[in-house]
Amino acid sequence: MAQSDNFILASLPATSFAEIKPLIRPVSLRRGDVLAETGTPIEYVYFPYSGIISLVVEMSEGDMIETAMTGRDGVWGAIAALDGELSVNKVIVQLEGAAAVMTAADLRAIAKKNDAFRSLLIRHEQFILAQAQQSAACNATHLVEPRMCRWLLRMRDTAVQDDLNITQEFLGQMMGVRRTSVSLIAATLQKAEFIKYTRGHVRILDADGLSEAACECYETVNAHYKRLFSGKSK
């Protein structure tokens, strides 16, 4: 039996996990929960077992655009272990789930003396940076439909499920596009039988079809993950 449903924790040697286990506790992730505001101290670190955590940039007009997401394949708040004690993003729960949580202070203390743990955290932060850079390039150069296909696939991979509780309004916010555009594209993807959409819910019917319609950024982000984590599955 795996020592954890979270990839980062499950990847640790048993002795390292035994050192960390007494310091973590389970929490629920409720959709819309704000885990951190931009520029505020990072007090807790989250290792999701399920659900999705989004890192977003909040504009002065109130708009939000997602730069990266993480789920059971990663961790949020690891930068606190690398001496970056303030959150550079607003961090919200995009999809409900569960996680293990530990204090940033405990994580810093463990990372300083545990090479295996520190190495995983560093590689994960590199992946988050790669996601953010790819998202910036994608938003600037690619059309909305292939971007939306990429976003749905990334969400599916991160949540490890085909059923996604997500509204068109929230999807538009995360992608930085109007809800009407999302509605039109959702109708097109549903007609192609790639997805089934009902109010507040998307079911992925044909991931291969979505992948063919997605922009190159989907495969690029996956390649970053595989390279940083030696091809291990999520």
Buried (B, 14 or more C-beta within 10 A) or exposed (E): EEBBBBBBBBBBEEEBBEBBBEBBEEBEBEBEBEBBBEEEEBBBBBBBBBBBBBBBBBEEEEEBBBBBBBBBBBBBBBBBBBEEBEBBBBBBBBBBBBBBBBBBBBBBEBBEEBEEBBEBBBBBBEBBBBBBBBBEBBBEEBEBBBBBBBBBBBBBBBBEBEEBEBBBEBBBBBBBBEBEBBBEBBEBBBEEEBBBBEEEEBEBBBBEBBBEBBBBBBEBBBEBBEEBBEEEEB
